[in-house]
């Protein structure tokens, strides 16, 4: 069902075809030698560090000694009730160190770490890092070549910059949630997952890689500033120019689309769902043939998009009746035989059984002593020469204290023990 691997071992035995690993060792990955400090919480920002870790970067997670990142306790508990599946999945490929940045000694150690790193990722509310002397001017002075990624709800500038944010709020403020739901009804949370956090982190990862390219050329680091809401706005298609030019406000369209018909979700006879997308006249012609009603695509009826849009309910009803007359497998077969864009509306149970997900290595199975079997999404994207890998799931709190503080920063064991007694680590 899913690709198996042991988190306690190198994943070098996995095939590069599945996108999860490569037969080459870790130093062969394109970001090997890059050190990333992740001092954020939850997902917005830290997910960017996860992506870099999958492609070879050393990611050091800095957490408060008292409990660490709240993501450790957010979501569904694993077999260890103190650790959630969210943490195991999203904090992959990291070392964890504990450090109390509210103490002078802890802050000084953190500054030393900045001096030995290439990228710093944080997602505090703007002004928080500055209160610790860790604003961009100070960080840049400590390490002129470092790239600093700052992800926050509203960005580092603007009248709302000090407001607290979250993925949900960003999706609402950025315009996505307004579009989700059925006409005239309450806007819904798309997918009930924090898309804002993930999308902002993707833009953050892109920004970091661009800034690292600039550093390679000039030797100078720079600040990457991402407001979670603006990452949402950037992926909302044409709604901004359409409003500016015509005053058009796109409303909720349910499972359909205002620019194409038929284009939505349809229930099959066996009470499953398929998605059908006919964005061109040619696609609708193919669907009409699949339905055994080629006349529907004639010029006199609905062969032109404008006519289909004008008769949206009638066209959709034809598709509803046809799809509802057959089980999902037959609907898929009929559409695919005519090259109609169609796909299952999958639950996670469907995904686990689908041969395409399996063939692509989209699900990876880990067996860990403390957690038993854990299945996580694989690495995206797939690179032909240097595919990324998952070297381990979310780490135990402070599992790399000795490695980072002792080996990287050169602290003696006695000094580290004193820091522990003082609750600085």
C-alpha positions in Angstrom: 0.0 0.0 0.0 2.7 2.5 0.9 6.5 2.5 0.6 8.3 1.2 3.7 11.3 2.7 5.3 13.0 2.8 8.7 13.5 6.3 10.1 16.4 5.0 12.2 18.3 4.0 9.0 19.4 5.8 5.9 16.8 5.7 3.2 19.4 4.9 0.6 17.7 1.6 -0.4 14.6 3.4 -1.6 14.2 4.0 -5.3 14.6 7.5 -6.7 11.6 6.9 -8.9 9.2 7.2 -5.9 10.5 10.7 -5.0 11.4 9.7 -1.5 15.1 9.1 -1.7 18.1 8.4 -3.8 20.8 5.7 -3.8 23.4 8.4 -3.5 24.5 9.5 0.0 23.3 12.6 1.8 26.2 14.7 0.7 25.1 14.3 -2.9 21.8 16.2 -2.3 21.8 19.8 -3.8 21.4 21.6 -0.4 24.0 19.5 1.4 26.3 21.8 3.4 23.5 24.4 4.0 22.7 25.0 7.6 19.2 26.2 8.4 18.1 27.4 11.9 14.3 27.0 12.4 13.2 29.0 15.4 9.5 29.2 14.4 6.4 27.4 15.7 3.7 25.4 14.0 3.9 25.5 10.1 4.1 28.9 8.6 7.9 29.3 8.0 9.0 26.0 9.5 7.5 24.1 6.5 10.0 26.0 4.3 12.8 24.6 6.4 11.3 21.1 6.0 11.5 21.4 2.2 15.1 22.4 2.4 15.8 19.5 4.8 14.4 17.1 2.3 17.0 18.1 -0.2 20.0 17.9 2.0 20.1 21.0 4.2 21.0 20.5 7.9 18.0 21.9 9.8 18.4 22.7 13.4 15.1 23.3 15.3 15.5 25.6 18.2 12.8 25.1 20.8 12.0 26.4 24.3 13.1 23.8 27.0 9.7 23.8 28.5 7.6 21.9 26.0 9.1 23.0 22.8 7.1 23.8 19.6 3.3 23.6 20.4 3.0 21.6 17.2 4.2 18.6 19.2 0.8 18.6 20.9 -1.4 19.9 18.1 -3.6 17.4 16.3 -4.0 13.7 16.5 -1.9 11.9 19.1 0.5 9.3 17.9 1.1 6.1 20.0 3.1 8.4 22.2 0.4 10.6 23.7 2.9 13.5 24.1 3.7 13.6 20.4 1.2 14.3 17.6 1.2 12.9 14.1 1.4 16.6 12.9 4.8 16.8 14.6 6.1 13.6 13.3 5.0 14.5 9.8 5.9 18.2 9.5 9.0 18.3 11.7 10.8 15.7 9.6 14.5 15.9 8.8 15.4 18.0 11.8 17.7 18.1 14.8 16.1 19.6 17.9 17.9 21.7 20.4 16.4 23.4 23.4 17.3 27.0 24.2 15.6 29.6 26.3 15.9 32.9 24.3 14.5 34.9 27.2 17.7 34.5 29.1 20.9 36.4 28.3 23.0 33.3 28.1 20.5 31.5 25.9 20.3 34.4 23.6 24.1 34.6 23.4 24.3 31.0 22.4 21.6 31.5 19.7 23.6 34.4 18.3 26.7 32.2 18.1 24.5 29.7 16.2 23.4 32.4 13.8 27.1 33.1 13.0 27.6 29.6 11.9 24.5 29.3 9.7 23.3 30.1 6.2 19.5 30.5 6.8 17.4 31.7 9.7 13.7 31.0 9.7 11.3 32.6 12.2 7.6 33.4 12.4 7.2 35.5 15.5 4.8 38.4 15.5 6.7 41.4 14.1 8.5 43.3 16.8 9.1 40.2 19.0 12.5 39.4 17.5 13.4 43.0 17.6 12.7 43.1 21.4 15.4 40.4 21.7 17.9 42.2 19.5 17.3 39.8 16.7 15.8 42.1 14.1 17.1 42.0 10.5 19.7 44.7 11.0 21.2 43.0 14.0 21.1 39.5 12.4 22.7 40.9 9.3 25.4 42.5 11.3 26.1 39.2 13.1 26.4 37.3 9.8 26.4 39.4 6.7 25.9 36.4 4.4 22.9 34.9 6.2 19.4 34.8 4.6 16.6 35.5 7.1 13.1 34.2 6.3 10.3 36.0 8.3 6.8 34.7 7.9 4.0 36.4 9.7 0.3 37.0 9.3 0.5 40.4 7.8 4.2 40.9 6.9 6.8 43.0 8.5 5.4 46.4 7.3 1.9 48.0 7.1 -0.7 49.1 9.6 -1.7 45.5 10.6 1.8 44.1 10.9 1.6 43.5 14.7 -1.7 41.6 14.6 -1.6 37.9 15.4 -2.3 35.7 12.5 -2.9 32.1 11.5 -3.5 30.1 8.3 -7.2 30.3 8.7 -7.2 34.1 9.3 -4.8 34.6 6.3 -7.2 32.6 4.0 -10.1 34.8 5.2 -8.2 38.1 5.0 -6.5 37.2 1.7 -9.8 36.5 -0.1 -9.8 32.7 -0.4 -12.5 31.8 2.2 -14.9 34.3 0.6 -14.9 32.1 -2.5 -15.4 28.8 -0.7 -18.9 27.4 -0.3 -22.2 27.5 -2.1 -24.0 30.7 -3.4 -25.6 32.7 -0.7 -24.4 30.5 2.1 -21.8 30.9 4.9 -18.2 31.0 3.5 -16.4 27.8 4.5 -12.8 26.9 5.4 -11.4 25.2 2.3 -10.3 21.7 3.1 -10.1 22.4 6.8 -6.3 22.4 6.5 -4.1 25.5 7.0 -3.5 26.2 3.3 -2.3 29.7 4.2 0.6 28.3 6.3 1.7 25.9 3.6 1.4 28.3 0.7 3.3 31.1 2.6 6.1 28.6 3.4 6.3 27.6 -0.2 6.8 31.2 -1.3 9.2 31.5 1.6 11.3 28.5 0.4 11.4 30.0 -3.1 12.5 33.4 -1.7 15.3 31.7 0.4 16.6 29.9 -2.6 16.6 33.1 -4.7 18.4 34.9 -1.9 20.9 32.1 -1.7 21.6 32.5 -5.4 22.1 36.2 -4.9 24.5 35.4 -1.9 26.5 33.1 -4.2 26.9 35.9 -6.6 27.6 38.8 -4.2 28.4 37.3 -0.8 25.6 39.2 0.8 22.5 37.8 2.5 19.1 39.4 2.6 15.7 39.4 4.3 12.8 37.4 2.8 9.5 38.8 4.1 6.3 36.9 3.6 2.9 37.8 4.9 0.7 34.7 5.0 -2.4 36.6 3.6 -0.4 37.9 0.6 0.6 34.3 -0.4 -3.1 33.5 -0.5 -3.9 36.6 -2.6 -1.2 35.7 -5.1 -2.9 32.4 -6.0 -6.4 33.7 -6.5 -6.2 33.7 -10.3 -7.8 36.8 -12.1 -10.0 38.2 -9.3 -7.8 41.3 -8.8 -7.6 42.5 -12.4 -11.3 41.6 -13.0 -12.4 43.7 -10.1 -10.0 46.6 -11.1 -11.2 46.6 -14.7 -14.9 45.7 -14.4 -15.8 46.0 -10.7 -16.6 42.3 -10.7 -16.6 40.6 -7.3 -16.4 36.8 -7.7 -18.8 35.1 -5.4 -19.1 31.5 -4.1 -19.8 29.0 -6.8 -20.1 25.8 -4.9 -18.5 22.9 -6.6 -18.6 24.6 -10.0 -16.8 27.4 -11.8 -18.2 30.6 -13.2 -16.0 30.4 -16.3 -16.7 26.8 -17.4 -19.6 24.4 -17.6 -19.7 21.5 -16.8 -17.0 21.9 -14.3 -17.5 20.4 -10.9 -18.3 17.4 -8.7 -20.9 14.8 -9.6 -22.4 12.0 -7.6 -22.2 8.5 -9.1 -24.8 5.7 -8.8 -22.7 4.0 -6.0 -22.7 7.2 -3.9 -19.2 8.2 -4.8 -18.0 11.4 -6.5 -16.1 12.3 -9.6 -14.7 15.6 -10.7 -15.2 16.6 -14.4 -13.6 19.7 -15.9 -14.7 20.9 -19.4 -12.9 24.2 -19.9 -13.0 24.2 -23.7 -15.6 23.4 -26.4 -13.5 20.5 -27.5 -13.5 19.0 -24.0 -17.3 19.3 -23.9 -17.6 17.7 -27.3 -15.6 14.7 -26.0 -17.8 14.5 -22.9 -20.9 14.6 -25.0 -19.6 11.6 -27.0 -18.8 9.7 -23.8 -22.4 10.4 -22.6 -23.8 9.1 -25.8 -25.3 12.5 -26.6 -23.0 14.1 -29.2 -25.9 16.4 -30.2 -25.4 18.3 -27.0 -22.2 19.7 -28.4 -23.8 21.0 -31.6 -23.8 24.7 -32.5 -27.6 24.7 -32.1 -27.4 23.5 -28.5 -24.3 23.8 -26.2 -21.3 23.5 -28.4 -20.1 27.0 -27.5 -18.9 27.9 -24.0 -21.1 31.1 -24.0 -24.2 29.0 -24.6 -23.3 26.5 -21.9 -22.8 29.3 -19.4 -26.1 30.8 -20.3 -27.8 27.3 -19.8 -25.6 26.3 -16.8 -28.4 24.5 -14.9 -29.6 22.5 -17.9 -26.1 21.4 -19.0 -25.2 20.4 -15.5 -28.4 18.5 -15.1 -27.6 16.4 -18.2 -24.2 15.5 -16.6 -25.8 14.9 -13.2 -28.3 12.4 -14.7 -25.7 10.6 -16.7 -23.1 10.3 -13.9 -25.8 9.3 -11.5 -26.9 6.4 -13.7 -23.6 4.5 -13.4 -21.1 3.4 -10.7 -17.9 5.4 -10.5 -15.7 2.9 -12.3 -17.9 3.0 -15.4 -18.1 6.8 -15.4 -14.3 7.0 -15.2 -13.9 4.4 -18.0 -16.4 6.3 -20.3 -14.7 9.6 -19.7 -11.1 8.4 -20.0 -11.9 6.5 -23.2 -12.8 9.9 -24.8 -10.0 11.8 -23.0 -12.3 13.8 -20.9 -10.6 15.4 -17.8 -12.0 13.3 -15.0 -10.8 12.1 -11.6 -12.0 10.6 -8.4 -13.0 12.9 -5.5 -10.8 10.9 -3.2 -11.0 10.4 0.5 -7.7 9.6 2.3 -8.9 5.9 2.3 -9.2 6.1 -1.5 -5.7 7.6 -1.7 -4.1 4.8 0.3 -5.5 2.2 -2.2 -4.9 4.1 -5.4 -2.2 2.5 -7.6 -1.0 5.9 -8.9 -0.2 7.2 -5.4 1.6 3.9 -4.8 3.6 4.0 -8.0 4.7 7.6 -7.4 5.9 6.9 -3.8 3.5 9.6 -2.5 3.1 7.7 0.8 6.0 6.6 2.8 5.8 4.1 5.7 8.2 4.5 8.7 8.6 2.1 11.6 10.0 3.7 14.7 10.5 2.2 18.1 8.6 4.8 20.0 5.7 5.3 17.6 5.2 2.1 15.6 4.2 2.5 12.0 3.7 6.0 10.8 2.7 6.9 7.2 3.6 10.3 5.8 3.4 12.1 2.5 6.5 11.6 0.4 8.8 14.3 -1.0 7.7 16.8 -3.6 9.0 17.7 -6.2 10.7 14.7 -7.8 14.1 15.5 -9.2 15.7 13.1 -11.7 19.2 13.4 -10.5 19.0 14.4 -6.8 15.6 13.3 -5.5 15.0 14.4 -1.9 14.5 12.1 1.0 13.0 11.8 4.5 15.8 10.9 6.8 13.7 11.0 10.0 10.4 12.1 11.4 9.9 14.9 14.0 12.6 14.6 16.6 12.5 14.2 20.3 12.8 17.5 22.2 16.5 18.4 22.5 17.8 15.3 20.8 20.7 17.2 19.3 21.8 19.3 22.2 25.1 17.5 22.6 25.7 17.4 18.9 25.0 21.1 18.2 26.2 22.7 21.4 29.1 20.4 21.9 30.4 19.6 18.4 29.2 22.7 16.4 29.7 25.4 19.1 32.5 23.6 20.9 31.0 23.7 24.4 32.4 21.3 27.0 30.1 18.6 28.5 30.3 20.3 31.9 29.2 23.6 30.4 26.2 21.9 28.7 25.2 20.3 31.9 25.3 23.6 33.7 23.0 25.1 31.1 20.6 22.2 31.6 20.6 22.7 35.4 19.8 26.4 34.9 17.0 25.5 32.5 18.6 27.5 29.7 18.5 24.3 27.6 
